[in-house]
Amino acid sequence: MIPNPHGGSLISIPEENISISSEFSGFQHVDVPGSIRTVARLVSTGVYSPLKGFNTSNEIETILKEQRLPNGTIWPIPIMLPIGQENYRQLMDGDEIILKDASGPIAILKINQKFTIDPVYTGRKIFQTEDTSHPGFAKFLRNGNLYLSGEFVKVFPYNLPFAHRVLCPAETREHFKKAGWKTVTAFQTRNVPHRGHEFMHMKALDATDGLFINPVIGKKKSGDFNDDVIVKSYDALVNSHYPKERVLVAPLNYEMQYAGPREALLHAIMRKNFGASHFIIGRDHAGVGNYYGEFDAQKNCEAFPDLGIELMKFNAASYCRGCETFSFSEKCGHDQGNKIGFSGTDVRRMIFSGAMENQFLIRQEVLDAVTSFPEPFQS
């Protein structure tokens, strides 16, 4: 059955256009990183339920130690608001401020605490490394040690990328209800689809009523696929090979942190809020480089039996020339010489180099969609 939202209720923060209201004229404007705009939408639309804003220092400590909020609700990565030194000195608990970035006002936040952190300790707990080559850890260190916590009062409208395709949890839950889907498998991705993904999707459709493909769009690391490429390639695959009435593709504005096991758990919670009853976790989910074990993400999610969403776990994908099919297990009668292992990283490498030596790993329609862009990768 479709699960209840994480923590019991779906959060919704009202939107109001700042240009037509005088009530905000005396509010102090505080500059924040551009990523906070995306966070504001994740909170205000309920994707981050039960959070209503940014975590307090006490919440952060229990999250780092237990991957839970103080009330016991599972939450693996603190949602934090870094600020500059001048604002830290001026602002007081209880102040209402307007957060803004280079594109303009983002939201009104009521401050409930300002505090400092040890960035290295906090980052190590989140990312399980102190290596500044890790893109998530390096970015976290750049945010400094000064932070605010507080709850959003209102958010201001803003057209994020693919606004016409993006759906909030209230909308996906309504879609699933109208479609008659009592069980739904969610699939998170930042890649174009290869045949291994397709295998997982078909297994999901065998087990549940619907498939919710929720590709991440937004800032990613260099070498990841551009947003337009990801969306167009999934549209091509679904339109050509999937039962369209049982599949929903809706992008998610979200900035990857590459936090491996902890981020996989957060991704599961987010899809539970969207209304998915099942969630696919493959090899090295939300990982980068060699910082995490192949199945650490699966193990971390399995450690929380009260998660409230069923996990679909898959091993590394391979193609068997003898069977002429794809598999996530080694259980066939052919030797390893017939097996070709592959991953999203391998597909990116092949497309980037132009050496598609194993074109059977990716559908022609997907390859055509990718190569229709002169530069399919983020710089």
BELQUIWO-V59773 format. One record per pair of residues at least 4 apart in sequence whose ideal C-beta (glycine too) atoms are under 8 Angstrom apart, sorted by the first residue. I is the first residue (numbers start at 1). J is the second residue. Records with the same first field share a line. If there is no record, write none. Layout:
BEGIN
I: J / J
END
This chain:
BEGIN
1: 182 / 183 / 277
2: 173 / 176 / 177 / 181 / 182 / 183 / 184 / 275 / 277
3: 272 / 275 / 276 / 277 / 308 / 309
4: 8 / 308
5: 9 / 10 / 11 / 46 / 49 / 50 / 169 / 272 / 273
6: 49 / 50 / 73 / 74 / 269 / 272 / 273 / 308
7: 49 / 50 / 73
8: 50
9: 49 / 50
10: 46 / 49 / 169 / 170 / 273
11: 43 / 44 / 46 / 48 / 49 / 50 / 51 / 52
12: 44 / 45 / 46 / 170
13: 43 / 44 / 52 / 107 / 152 / 153 / 154 / 155
14: 154 / 155
15: 44 / 154 / 155 / 156 / 157
16: 21 / 154 / 155 / 156
17: 21 / 156 / 157
18: 24 / 98 / 105 / 156
24: 98 / 108
27: 96 / 97 / 98 / 108
28: 90 / 91 / 95 / 97 / 98
29: 97 / 98 / 100 / 105
30: 83 / 87 / 91 / 97 / 98 / 99 / 100
31: 84 / 87 / 100 / 101
32: 36 / 81 / 82 / 83 / 99 / 100 / 101 / 106
33: 82 / 101 / 143
34: 101 / 102 / 103
35: 39 / 219 / 255
36: 40 / 81 / 99 / 101 / 106
37: 41 / 101 / 103 / 106 / 158 / 160
38: 42 / 160 / 218 / 253 / 254 / 255
39: 43 / 48 / 79
40: 44 / 99 / 106 / 107 / 152 / 155
41: 45 / 47 / 155 / 158 / 160 / 253
42: 47 / 48 / 253 / 254 / 270
43: 47 / 48 / 51 / 52 / 53 / 79 / 152
44: 107 / 152 / 155
45: 168 / 169 / 170
46: 168 / 169 / 170 / 273
47: 168 / 169 / 252 / 254 / 270 / 273 / 274
48: 79 / 270 / 273
49: 169 / 273
50: 73
51: 55 / 75 / 79
52: 151 / 152
53: 79 / 109 / 110 / 149 / 150 / 151 / 152
54: 79 / 80 / 81 / 109 / 147 / 148 / 149 / 150
55: 59 / 60 / 63 / 78 / 79 / 80 / 149
56: 60 / 112 / 113 / 115 / 149
57: 61 / 113 / 115 / 117 / 147 / 149
58: 62 / 70
59: 63 / 69 / 70 / 75 / 78 / 149
60: 64 / 78 / 80 / 117 / 122
61: 65
62: 66 / 68 / 69 / 70
63: 67 / 68 / 69 / 75 / 76 / 77 / 78
64: 78 / 122 / 125 / 126
65: 125
67: 74 / 75 / 76 / 262 / 265 / 300 / 304
68: 72 / 73 / 74 / 75
69: 73 / 74 / 75
74: 265 / 269 / 304 / 306 / 307
75: 266 / 269
76: 262 / 263 / 265 / 266 / 269 / 300
77: 126 / 257 / 259 / 262 / 263 / 266
78: 122 / 126
80: 143 / 147
81: 99 / 109 / 147 / 148 / 149 / 150
82: 143 / 144 / 146 / 147
83: 87 / 88 / 91 / 114 / 146 / 147 / 148
84: 88 / 144 / 146
85: 89 / 146
86: 90
87: 91
88: 114 / 146 / 148
91: 95 / 97 / 111 / 114 / 148
92: 111 / 114
93: 111 / 112 / 113 / 114
94: 110 / 111 / 112
95: 110 / 111
96: 108 / 109 / 110 / 111 / 153
97: 108 / 109 / 111
98: 105 / 106 / 107 / 108 / 109
99: 105 / 106 / 107 / 108 / 109
100: 104 / 105 / 106
101: 106
103: 158
104: 156 / 158
105: 156
106: 155 / 156 / 158
107: 152 / 153 / 154 / 155 / 156
108: 152 / 153 / 154 / 155
109: 148 / 150 / 151 / 152 / 153
110: 150 / 151 / 153
111: 148 / 149 / 150
112: 149 / 150 / 151
113: 148 / 149 / 150
114: 146 / 147 / 148 / 149
115: 147 / 149
116: 145 / 146 / 147
117: 121 / 122 / 145 / 147
118: 122 / 145
119: 123 / 140 / 141 / 143 / 144 / 145
120: 124 / 130 / 141
121: 125
122: 126 / 140
123: 127 / 130 / 137 / 140 / 141
124: 128 / 129 / 130 / 137
126: 136 / 137 / 140 / 257 / 259 / 262
127: 134 / 136 / 137 / 140 / 257 / 258 / 259 / 260 / 291
128: 260 / 261 / 291 / 292
129: 134 / 137 / 291
130: 137
131: 137 / 291
132: 137 / 138 / 141
133: 138 / 289
134: 138 / 258 / 288 / 289 / 291
135: 139 / 221 / 258 / 288
136: 140 / 256 / 257 / 258 / 259 / 288
137: 141
138: 142
139: 143
159: 163
160: 166 / 253
161: 217 / 218 / 227 / 251 / 253
162: 166 / 217 / 227 / 231 / 251 / 253
165: 231 / 249 / 250 / 251
166: 250 / 251 / 252 / 253
167: 171 / 172 / 175 / 248 / 250
168: 172
169: 173 / 273 / 274 / 275
170: 174
171: 175
172: 176 / 212 / 248 / 250 / 274 / 275
173: 177 / 274 / 275
174: 178
175: 179 / 248
176: 181 / 184 / 210 / 212 / 275
177: 181
179: 209 / 210 / 245 / 246 / 248
180: 209
181: 208 / 209 / 210 / 246
182: 209 / 277
183: 207 / 208 / 209 / 210 / 277 / 278
184: 208 / 209 / 210 / 211 / 212 / 275 / 276 / 277 / 278
185: 204 / 205 / 207 / 208 / 210 / 211 / 212 / 276 / 277 / 278 / 279 / 280 / 312
186: 212 / 214 / 271 / 274 / 276 / 278 / 279 / 280
187: 197 / 200 / 201 / 204 / 211 / 212 / 213 / 214 / 280
188: 214 / 215 / 216 / 252 / 267 / 271 / 279 / 280 / 285
189: 193 / 197 / 213 / 214 / 215 / 216 / 230 / 234 / 344
190: 215 / 216 / 220 / 224 / 225 / 230 / 256 / 344
191: 197 / 224 / 225 / 230 / 344 / 347 / 348
192: 225 / 229 / 230 / 233 / 234 / 347 / 351 / 362 / 366 / 369 / 370
193: 197 / 198 / 201 / 233 / 234 / 237 / 362 / 363 / 366
194: 198 / 317 / 342 / 344 / 347 / 361 / 362 / 366
195: 199 / 317 / 319 / 326 / 360 / 361 / 362 / 363
196: 200 / 282 / 317 / 326 / 328 / 342 / 343 / 361
197: 201 / 344
198: 202 / 237 / 241 / 326 / 363
199: 203 / 317 / 326 / 327 / 328
200: 204 / 280 / 282 / 312 / 314 / 328
201: 205 / 211 / 213 / 242 / 247
202: 206
203: 207 / 312 / 314
204: 208 / 211 / 278 / 280 / 312
205: 210 / 211 / 243 / 246 / 247
207: 278 / 312
208: 277 / 278
209: 246
210: 246 / 247 / 248
211: 242 / 246 / 247 / 248
212: 248 / 250 / 271 / 274 / 275 / 276
213: 234 / 238 / 247 / 248 / 249 / 250
214: 250 / 251 / 252 / 271 / 274
215: 230 / 231 / 234 / 249 / 251 / 252
216: 220 / 230 / 251 / 252 / 254 / 256
217: 227 / 230 / 231 / 251 / 252 / 253 / 254
218: 227 / 253 / 254 / 255 / 256
219: 255 / 256
220: 224 / 225 / 255 / 256 / 378
221: 256 / 258 / 288 / 378
222: 377 / 378 / 379
223: 348 / 352 / 377 / 378
224: 256 / 348 / 377 / 378
225: 229 / 230 / 348 / 370 / 376 / 377 / 378
226: 230 / 373 / 375 / 376 / 377 / 378
227: 231 / 251
228: 232 / 373
229: 233 / 369 / 370 / 373 / 376
230: 234 / 251
231: 235 / 249 / 251
232: 236 / 369 / 372 / 373
233: 237 / 366 / 369 / 370
234: 238 / 249
235: 239 / 249 / 369
236: 240 / 363 / 365 / 366 / 368 / 369
237: 241 / 242 / 363 / 365 / 366
238: 242 / 244 / 247 / 249
239: 244 / 365
240: 363 / 365
241: 363 / 365
242: 246 / 247
243: 247
252: 270
254: 270
256: 263 / 286
257: 263 / 286
258: 263 / 286 / 287 / 288 / 291
259: 263 / 266 / 286
260: 264 / 284 / 285 / 286 / 287 / 288 / 291 / 292 / 296 / 297
261: 265 / 286 / 292 / 296 / 297 / 299 / 300 / 301
262: 266 / 300
263: 267 / 285 / 286 / 297
264: 268 / 281 / 285 / 286 / 297 / 298 / 300 / 301
265: 269 / 297 / 300 / 301 / 304 / 307
266: 270
267: 271 / 279 / 285 / 286
268: 272 / 279 / 281 / 301 / 307 / 309 / 311
269: 273 / 307 / 309
270: 274
271: 276 / 279 / 309
272: 276 / 279 / 307 / 308 / 309
276: 309
277: 309 / 310
278: 309 / 310 / 311 / 312
279: 309 / 310 / 311 / 312
280: 312 / 314
281: 285 / 297 / 298 / 301 / 311 / 312 / 313 / 314
282: 313 / 314 / 317
283: 294 / 295 / 314 / 315 / 316 / 317 / 343
284: 292 / 293 / 294 / 296 / 297 / 343
285: 297 / 298
286: 297
287: 291 / 292 / 296 / 297
292: 296 / 297
294: 316
295: 299 / 313 / 315
296: 300
297: 301
298: 302 / 311 / 313
299: 303
300: 304
301: 307 / 311
302: 311
307: 311
314: 328
315: 328 / 329
316: 328 / 341 / 343
317: 326 / 327 / 328 / 341 / 342 / 343
318: 326 / 327 / 328 / 330 / 339 / 340 / 341 / 342
319: 325 / 326 / 327 / 339 / 340 / 342 / 358 / 360 / 361
320: 324 / 325 / 326 / 327 / 332 / 334 / 338 / 339 / 340
321: 334 / 338 / 339 / 340
322: 332 / 333 / 334 / 338
323: 327 / 332 / 334 / 338
327: 331 / 332
330: 339
334: 338 / 339
335: 339
340: 358 / 361
341: 346
342: 346 / 347 / 358 / 361
343: 347
344: 348
345: 349
346: 350 / 361
347: 351 / 361 / 362
348: 352 / 377
349: 353
350: 355 / 356 / 357 / 358 / 361
351: 356 / 367 / 370 / 371 / 376
352: 377
356: 362 / 367
359: 364 / 367
362: 366 / 367
363: 367
364: 368
365: 369
366: 370
367: 371
368: 372
370: 376
371: 376
375: 379
END
